[in-house]
Amino acid sequence: MAIIILLLISLTLWWESPPATKGADAEGHEFSAERAFKHVEVIAQHPHPVGSAENEKVRQYLLQQMEELGLNPKVDIYPWTIKRNDITESFDLHNIIGVLKGSQGGKVLMLTAHYDSTPFGPGANDDAVGVAALLETARALQAGPQLANDVWFVLTDGEEPGLLGATAFWNEGNYRETIGLVANFEARGSKGPAIMFQTSNDNGTLISEFASFAPAPVSNSLVGEIYKTMPNDTDLTVSLKAGIPGLNFAHADGWDKYHSPLDTPEYVSLATLQHHGDNALAAAKHFGNVDLSDVASANRVYFNWFGILIHYPQSMVLPLTLLLCAMWVFSLIFYIRKETVSLKGVASGLLAIVAGILLSLAAAYIYYKVIDVLGILKPEQGSPAPAVNPTFYNIGIVLLALFVYLIVTRFFKRRVNEMEMVLSGMLFFILLLVGTTWFLPGASYLFALPLCVHAIVVGCAMRRKHPAGMLNRAWAIILCAILPITLFTSLFHLLFTAMPLSSNIVCAALCSILFALLHPMMLRFISVRPPEHRADYSIISG
């Protein structure tokens, strides 16, 4: 069983890894990370914040490259004054706009990234990778057939001090009337997949179209819901406020390099650059031939699963939640009448899960404090990066939660039978489902889909003389485990690579609930076998 779990986890992570890098000898119509990386090396030689002489050098290089690509670039200049820390600064913003002409006109597709960096680092990932991806995309498009729509390559200035270039750009009324869709390319790290982490509202058409062309989609509506609650902004924030539909891409692994002196070409992943470029090129080829005058339709719930983007209407979330609640209540009543479970046993199961949650959180907090006191993940001297990879210590939270769950399970082994524990785990999932349905509908798939499978298996067991015996069948255990393990692996992968250890303590609680849902599988890890005295393999309390 452990082999199956490891296989599911490995396959999920493999499908979410960036694609293989294409070399400089790739076909002309293909995106090559090696060709694009040459731009990164030039752009990210030194820090080049807005208004600096280094930024002027970068701008001249970009203009030269866009002219050679036949994009006929122009520079929009905006005088700007900002006040930071009681200091007033005045400078000119310079947005660069290159145009790849289409054959039919219509609404424009805009591909955008910002070319300024922070004063603290050269900005190789943030956002020279995005800029280089767009330059190589423009070159690849020139080598292929002409698109129907114009494609604008907009390289904004002054993003780092507060989205200044994007704000100035969208203050132009004629731009709002001209552009039909925006794809923004950003960074919050130095490696990992290029995640499509944000869309505009009424994203149904965008998600359906993205699912049809994305070569290796890594995206889910959970990330979009989480991002809405965060204070972070990108240039897409401004275009969304202007009412322009859009997609937002970024990589987030290796976040310790973000906004630091280590954001250099040395720490750029070619695989990540390839993923950004594949997304940009595929988006341009697809949306460059689509009518962009109206791409709004009802929101969809979506997530990547083994290399494809699964999506369904968000309008299904509430009915599905109500149905699953009704099925759980029906199952509880049925098994109580069948004397397979008791209310006391289910209550004990709920108590066991609560105990597991609290103990796991406590253990994870102590674990974090010990690591913090020992300074294991503190930056190296003279560097903002930790001396060791924090991912392994994040995995420790999961292992701690597993250890706690197995101990709690042994303590409650004579109070709760397997069906009672599974129903208790389903109830916690239902509570989380109800919460996400109300507050974060895009995150509801994480709980709704595993519950659907469990509801079917538990329902099928009703026809058996020994229902709990069915839960121990290998096929039932594996069937019930596939979605929870793969979906939560994807979630934890995102959190462990994009967030610090202190923020991931909450994962211990999620693990406790997940283990309860997969209780029959968890029993395989300990020497706890249900007694065979009762026809349903239950364990009589007391």
C-alpha positions in Angstrom: 0.0 0.0 0.0 2.9 2.3 0.7 4.2 1.7 -2.8 0.8 2.8 -4.2 0.8 6.0 -2.2 4.3 6.8 -3.2 3.5 6.1 -6.9 0.4 8.4 -6.8 2.5 11.2 -5.2 5.4 10.8 -7.6 3.1 10.8 -10.7 1.3 13.9 -9.4 4.6 15.7 -8.9 6.0 14.5 -12.2 3.0 15.9 -14.1 3.4 19.2 -12.4 7.1 19.6 -13.1 8.2 22.0 -15.9 8.7 20.6 -19.4 12.0 19.6 -20.9 14.2 22.4 -22.1 14.5 23.0 -25.9 17.9 24.0 -27.1 19.1 26.7 -29.5 18.8 24.2 -32.4 15.0 23.9 -31.9 12.8 24.5 -34.9 12.2 28.2 -35.7 8.5 28.0 -34.9 9.2 26.5 -31.5 10.0 28.2 -28.2 13.6 27.6 -27.1 14.6 28.4 -23.5 18.2 28.5 -24.4 17.6 31.2 -27.0 15.4 33.1 -24.5 18.0 32.8 -21.8 20.4 34.9 -23.8 18.1 37.8 -23.2 18.0 37.1 -19.5 21.8 37.3 -19.3 21.8 40.8 -20.8 18.8 42.2 -18.9 19.8 40.9 -15.5 23.4 42.0 -15.3 22.7 44.6 -12.6 19.8 45.9 -10.6 17.8 48.2 -12.8 15.0 50.0 -10.8 12.8 52.5 -12.5 14.4 55.8 -13.3 18.0 54.4 -13.1 20.7 54.5 -15.7 20.8 50.7 -15.7 17.2 50.6 -16.5 17.8 52.9 -19.5 20.4 50.4 -20.8 18.0 47.6 -20.5 15.3 49.6 -22.3 17.6 50.3 -25.2 18.5 46.6 -25.5 14.8 45.7 -25.5 14.0 48.3 -28.2 16.8 47.0 -30.4 15.5 43.4 -30.0 12.0 44.4 -30.8 13.0 46.4 -33.9 15.0 43.4 -35.1 11.9 41.2 -34.7 9.9 43.7 -36.8 7.6 44.7 -34.0 8.0 48.4 -34.7 8.2 49.3 -31.0 7.2 52.6 -29.5 7.8 54.0 -26.1 5.0 55.7 -24.1 6.6 58.2 -21.6 4.7 59.3 -18.5 6.2 61.8 -15.9 5.5 60.3 -12.5 5.9 61.4 -8.9 5.6 59.2 -5.8 6.2 59.7 -2.1 7.8 56.9 -0.1 9.1 57.1 3.5 8.5 60.9 3.4 10.7 61.2 0.4 9.3 62.5 -2.9 10.7 61.0 -6.1 10.1 62.1 -9.6 11.0 60.2 -12.7 9.7 59.2 -16.1 8.0 55.9 -16.8 8.8 54.2 -20.2 6.4 51.5 -21.4 7.6 49.7 -24.5 4.9 48.5 -27.0 5.7 46.2 -29.9 3.0 45.0 -32.3 2.8 41.8 -34.3 0.2 42.6 -37.0 -2.7 40.2 -37.6 -4.6 39.6 -40.8 -8.1 40.7 -39.7 -7.8 43.2 -36.9 -10.4 43.1 -34.2 -9.7 43.0 -30.5 -6.0 42.8 -29.6 -4.3 40.1 -27.6 -1.8 41.7 -25.1 1.2 39.7 -23.7 2.9 41.7 -21.0 5.7 41.6 -18.4 7.6 44.3 -16.6 11.3 45.0 -17.3 12.3 47.0 -14.2 13.8 45.3 -11.1 14.0 46.1 -7.4 17.0 48.0 -6.2 18.1 44.9 -4.3 18.8 42.5 -7.2 19.2 42.2 -10.9 15.7 40.7 -11.4 16.6 37.7 -13.5 13.5 35.9 -12.5 11.4 38.9 -11.6 10.9 39.7 -14.3 13.6 39.2 -17.0 12.3 35.6 -17.4 8.9 37.0 -18.4 10.4 39.6 -20.7 12.7 37.1 -22.4 9.8 34.6 -22.8 7.9 37.3 -24.7 10.8 38.2 -26.9 11.3 34.5 -27.9 7.6 34.1 -28.3 7.5 37.0 -30.8 10.4 35.5 -32.7 8.6 32.1 -32.9 5.4 33.7 -34.0 7.2 35.5 -36.8 8.4 32.1 -38.1 4.8 30.7 -38.3 1.6 31.6 -40.1 0.1 35.1 -39.6 -2.5 35.3 -36.8 -5.9 36.9 -37.3 -5.6 39.3 -34.3 -2.9 41.8 -33.6 -0.6 40.8 -30.7 0.8 43.5 -28.6 4.0 42.9 -26.6 3.8 45.4 -23.7 6.9 45.7 -21.4 6.0 47.9 -18.5 8.2 50.1 -16.4 7.9 50.8 -12.7 6.1 47.7 -11.6 8.1 47.2 -8.5 7.3 50.5 -6.8 3.6 50.0 -7.2 2.4 48.9 -10.7 3.1 52.4 -12.0 3.7 51.5 -15.7 0.6 49.4 -15.9 -1.5 52.1 -14.2 -0.2 54.7 -16.7 -0.9 52.3 -19.6 -4.5 51.6 -18.6 -5.2 55.3 -18.0 -5.2 55.5 -21.8 -8.8 55.2 -22.8 -8.1 54.0 -26.3 -6.1 51.1 -25.0 -9.1 49.9 -23.0 -11.2 50.0 -26.2 -8.6 48.2 -28.3 -7.4 45.3 -26.1 -9.6 42.2 -25.6 -7.4 40.0 -23.5 -4.3 40.2 -21.4 -1.8 37.5 -20.5 0.7 38.6 -17.8 4.0 36.8 -17.0 5.4 37.3 -13.5 7.6 35.5 -10.8 7.7 35.0 -7.1 10.6 32.5 -7.1 13.4 31.1 -9.2 12.2 27.7 -10.4 9.3 25.3 -10.6 6.3 25.2 -13.0 4.8 28.3 -14.5 1.4 28.4 -12.6 -1.6 30.0 -14.1 -2.7 31.4 -10.8 -5.3 34.1 -11.5 -8.0 34.8 -14.0 -10.6 37.5 -14.3 -14.2 37.1 -13.1 -16.6 35.3 -15.4 -13.7 33.1 -16.5 -15.7 30.2 -18.0 -14.7 30.8 -21.6 -11.1 31.6 -20.7 -10.7 28.4 -18.6 -12.3 26.3 -21.4 -10.0 27.8 -24.0 -7.0 27.5 -21.7 -7.7 23.8 -21.1 -7.9 23.2 -24.9 -4.4 24.5 -25.7 -2.2 24.6 -22.6 0.7 22.2 -23.3 1.3 21.4 -19.6 -1.2 23.2 -17.5 -0.5 23.8 -13.8 -3.4 25.7 -12.4 -6.4 25.4 -10.1 -9.2 27.6 -8.9 -8.1 27.1 -5.3 -5.0 29.1 -6.0 -7.2 31.8 -7.6 -9.4 31.9 -4.5 -6.4 32.1 -2.1 -4.8 34.8 -4.2 -7.9 37.0 -3.9 -7.4 37.0 -0.1 -3.8 38.0 -0.3 -2.4 41.6 -0.4 -0.2 40.8 -3.4 -0.6 42.5 -6.7 0.8 42.3 -10.2 0.3 44.3 -13.4 -2.8 42.2 -14.1 -4.4 43.7 -11.1 -4.6 47.1 -12.9 -6.0 45.6 -16.2 -8.6 43.6 -14.3 -9.8 46.8 -12.6 -10.0 48.4 -16.0 -12.4 45.6 -17.0 -10.1 43.7 -19.3 -10.2 39.8 -19.0 -6.9 38.2 -18.4 -4.7 35.3 -17.3 -1.8 35.5 -14.9 1.3 33.2 -14.9 4.1 33.0 -12.4 6.6 30.5 -10.9 6.9 30.4 -7.1 9.4 27.7 -6.1 12.7 28.9 -4.8 11.0 32.0 -3.3 14.1 32.7 -1.1 15.7 34.3 -4.2 12.7 36.6 -4.8 13.6 40.3 -4.5 17.1 39.5 -3.4 20.7 39.9 -4.6 20.5 36.2 -5.6 17.9 36.9 -8.3 20.6 36.4 -10.9 20.8 34.5 -14.2 22.7 31.8 -12.3 19.5 31.0 -10.4 17.2 30.9 -13.4 15.7 27.5 -14.3 15.7 26.9 -18.0 12.9 24.4 -17.5 10.8 27.1 -15.9 11.7 29.5 -18.7 10.6 26.9 -21.2 7.3 26.5 -19.4 6.6 30.2 -19.4 7.5 30.3 -23.1 5.3 27.3 -24.0 2.4 28.9 -22.3 3.0 32.3 -23.9 3.4 30.8 -27.4 0.4 28.5 -27.1 -1.8 31.4 -25.8 -0.7 33.7 -28.6 -1.4 31.0 -31.3 -4.8 30.2 -29.8 -6.1 33.6 -28.7 -4.5 35.2 -31.7 -7.1 33.4 -33.9 -10.1 33.8 -31.5 -12.7 36.6 -31.5 -11.8 38.5 -28.3 -14.7 40.9 -28.3 -16.6 38.9 -25.7 -14.8 36.1 -23.7 -16.8 36.4 -20.5 -19.0 33.5 -19.3 -20.0 32.0 -15.9 -17.1 31.0 -13.7 -15.7 27.5 -13.7 -14.1 25.3 -11.0 -10.8 23.9 -12.4 -7.7 22.0 -11.5 -4.8 20.2 -13.2 -4.8 16.4 -12.9 -2.2 14.2 -14.6 -1.4 16.7 -17.4 -4.9 17.9 -18.2 -7.1 20.7 -16.9 -10.4 19.4 -15.6 -13.1 22.0 -15.2 -16.8 22.2 -14.6 -19.4 25.1 -14.0 -19.2 26.7 -10.6 -23.0 26.6 -10.6 -22.7 22.9 -9.9 -20.9 23.5 -6.5 -24.0 24.2 -4.4 -26.2 21.4 -5.7 -23.3 19.0 -5.4 -22.7 20.1 -1.8 -26.3 19.6 -0.9 -26.4 16.2 -2.6 -23.3 15.0 -0.7 -24.7 16.3 2.6 -28.0 14.3 2.0 -26.1 11.2 1.0 -24.0 11.3 4.2 -27.1 11.7 6.4 -28.8 8.9 4.5 -25.7 6.6 5.0 -25.5 7.4 8.7 -29.2 6.6 9.2 -28.9 3.4 7.1 -25.9 2.0 9.0 -27.4 2.9 12.4 -30.5 0.9 11.5 -28.3 -1.9 10.2 -26.4 -1.7 13.5 -23.2 -1.3 11.7 -22.5 2.0 13.4 -23.7 3.9 16.4 -24.0 7.5 17.2 -21.6 7.0 20.1 -19.1 5.4 17.7 -19.4 8.3 15.2 -19.0 10.8 18.0 -15.9 9.0 19.2 -14.6 9.1 15.6 -15.2 12.9 15.6 -13.4 13.2 18.9 -10.5 11.1 17.6 -10.2 13.5 14.6 -10.4 16.6 16.7 -7.7 15.1 19.0 -5.5 14.3 16.0 -5.9 17.9 14.6 -5.0 19.5 17.9 -2.1 17.2 18.7 -0.8 17.5 15.1 -1.0 21.3 15.2 0.8 21.3 18.6 3.5 18.9 17.3 4.0 20.9 14.1 4.3 24.2 16.1 6.9 22.7 18.4 8.7 21.3 15.4 8.7 24.7 13.8 9.9 26.5 16.9 12.8 24.0 17.4 13.9 24.5 13.8 13.6 28.3 14.3 15.6 28.3 17.5 18.3 26.1 16.0 18.4 28.5 13.0 18.3 25.6 10.5 16.3 27.6 7.9 17.8 31.0 8.7 19.7 32.7 5.8 23.3 32.1 5.3 25.6 35.0 6.3 25.4 37.7 3.7 22.6 35.9 1.8 18.8 36.0 2.0 18.6 32.2 1.2 18.5 29.5 3.8 21.5 27.1 4.0 19.3 24.1 3.4 16.2 23.2 1.3 13.1 24.0 3.3 11.0 21.5 1.4 12.3 18.6 3.4 11.3 20.3 6.6 7.9 20.9 5.2 7.5 17.2 4.5 8.3 16.7 8.2 5.0 18.3 9.0 3.1 15.6 7.1 5.1 12.8 8.7 4.5 14.3 12.2 0.7 14.4 11.4 0.9 10.8 10.3 2.7 9.7 13.4 0.1 11.5 15.6 -2.8 10.0 13.7 -1.5 6.4 14.1 -1.0 6.9 17.9 -4.5 8.4 18.2 -5.9 5.6 16.2 -4.4 3.0 18.5 -5.9 4.8 21.5 -9.4 4.8 20.0 -9.1 1.4 18.4 -11.8 -0.2 20.7 -14.1 2.8 20.6 -14.5 3.3 16.9 -14.9 0.9 14.0 -13.8 1.5 10.5 -17.2 2.5 9.1 -17.6 5.0 11.9 -14.2 6.5 11.3 -14.8 6.8 7.6 -18.2 8.4 8.2 -16.5 10.8 10.7 -13.8 11.7 8.1 -16.5 12.3 5.5 -18.3 14.6 7.9 -15.2 16.7 8.4 -14.8 16.8 4.6 -18.4 17.9 4.3 -17.9 20.7 6.9 -14.9 21.9 4.9 -16.9 21.6 1.7 -19.8 23.7 3.1 -17.3 26.3 4.2 -15.6 26.5 0.8 -18.9 26.4 -1.0 -19.9 29.5 0.9 -16.6 31.4 1.0 -14.3 29.9 -1.6 -16.3 28.0 -4.2 -13.2 27.6 -6.5 -11.6 25.5 -3.7 -14.6 23.2 -3.3 -13.4 20.5 -5.7 -10.7 19.6 -3.2 -13.4 18.2 -0.9 -16.3 17.5 -3.2 -14.7 15.1 -5.6 -13.1 12.8 -3.0 -16.5 12.8 -1.2 -18.2 11.7 -4.4 -16.0 8.6 -4.6 -16.4 7.8 -0.9 -20.2 8.2 -1.1 -20.4 5.8 -4.0 -18.2 3.2 -2.2 -20.1 3.6 1.1 -23.3 3.4 -0.9 -22.3 0.2 -2.6 -21.4 -1.3 0.7 -25.0 -1.0 1.8 -25.8 -4.1 -0.4 -23.2 -6.2 1.4 -23.9 -8.4 4.4 -20.7 -7.2 5.9 -20.4 -3.5 4.8 -17.1 -2.7 6.6 -15.5 -5.7 4.9 -15.9 -4.0 1.6 -13.9 -1.0 2.9 -11.0 -3.3 3.4 -11.0 -4.6 -0.2 -7.8 -3.5 -1.9 -9.7 -2.1 -4.9 -12.0 0.0 -2.6 -9.0 1.3 -0.6 -7.1 2.3 -3.8 -10.2 3.8 -5.5 -11.0 5.9 -2.4 -7.3 7.0 -2.1 -6.6 8.2 -5.7 -8.3 11.6 -5.6 -7.5 12.6 -2.0 -3.9 11.7 -2.4 -3.4 13.3 -5.8 -5.4 16.5 -5.1 -3.8 17.1 -1.7 -0.3 16.3 -3.0 -0.9 19.1 -5.6 -2.0 21.5 -2.8 0.9 20.7 -0.5 3.3 20.9 -3.4 2.2 24.5 -4.0 2.2 25.4 -0.3 5.6 23.8 0.4 7.3 25.5 -2.5 5.7 28.9 -2.3 5.2 29.5 1.5 7.6 29.5 4.5 7.5 26.7 7.1 5.7 28.8 9.6 2.7 29.2 7.2 2.5 25.5 6.5 1.8 24.4 10.1 -1.9 24.4 9.1 -1.2 21.4 6.8 -0.9 19.2 9.9 -4.7 19.7 10.5 -5.6 19.0 6.9 -3.5 15.8 7.1 -5.4 14.6 10.2 -8.7 15.0 8.4 -7.3 13.4 5.2 -6.0 10.4 7.2 -9.4 9.9 8.8 -11.1 9.8 5.4 -8.5 7.1 4.3 -8.8 5.2 7.6 -8.8 1.7 6.1 -5.6 2.5 4.3 -4.1 4.0 7.4 -4.8 0.8 9.3 -2.4 -1.0 7.0 0.5 1.0 8.5 -0.2 -0.3 12.1 -0.9 -3.6 13.6 -4.6 -2.8 14.3 -7.0 -5.3 12.8 -10.7 -5.0 13.4 -12.2 -7.9 15.4 -14.2 -10.4 13.4 -16.8 -11.1 16.1 -19.3 -8.6 14.6 -20.6 -9.3 11.2 -19.7 -5.8 10.0 -16.2 -5.9 11.4 -17.1 -3.2 13.9 -15.5 -2.6 17.3 -18.0 -2.3 20.1 -17.3 0.6 22.4 -16.3 -0.4 25.8 
